[in-house]
Amino acid sequence: MRQRNWRLIIVGAVLIVLAAMFFVGMQGMAGKSTDPVALMRTVGQVSGVVCGLSLVMIVFGLVGKRT
């Protein structure tokens, strides 16, 4: 029987929410930037990497470990 690692699942979900909030929050600042396209491209890459890592954490948390 495998036991789920709830800490990994919760941290992964929180990271997804934080990445989405970071992306939406930076959209407001993009208008004040001298190069908004480059800024949003960088913000999108960072948010994508954080979401990818958090999805991996959620999957590992759901798989769990053997007891």
Beta strands, then each sheet from edge to edge (+ up, - down):
strand 1: 2-3
strand 2: 65-66
sheet 1: 1+ 2-
end
